[in-house]
């Protein structure tokens, strides 16, 4: 038995060596889709790293601020018949406000239009940042988890603000009567799972596109000349836009449930 175990271990090591040799000969050493540390500093004796994700988030935020400043100046000089950049700004605001109102209703929409519009633009710009050589910040679970937790807290803040405690308890015990809370643990788990499902969905979809493009450029670098642009259209533009819409739509749906229907 011992000799058989040793032979199996040697065979597995040999197989790993062959696989590594094949990958190295294919140019796999050029594959890189990981998060890298740029520099570190200490806070209270603990090492804190500034990574590529932090830098990419900073770049996206700076671009959003530049867009906001340019849009503000354009609207200050707005003409009765819009043209140029004013057209773009008005179209963005109109479409985003329309999406929020159609999903959340007239009561909740004015309260959350700014927040939904902000995270929509942030997530979209983060998702398509791969087109410009950046590693998408949303391919880092730390980014998507933070977005999911913000949504989670907003859901329950609006819930306790707009619904009576009896109604909340009734919903947590549903579909059984409130005096028979058999389903309470299951409903509680489903509430806790909201930020996890939101963040993992966005993270996994964007990371998969990042990994696929890294494999294409790493393994097929010699022939990756023009045709990868079609993959970028799908993984960065199409999939990025879809995941942005899904995240914002679910956020609006969860929060809108805590307001009276019109």
Helices and strands as residue ranges (DSSP letters): H 2-25, G 28-30, E 37-43, E 46-51, H 52-76, H 85-127, G 128-132, G 137-139, H 141-162, H 165-173, G 181-183, H 184-219, H 228-232, I 233-238, H 239-256
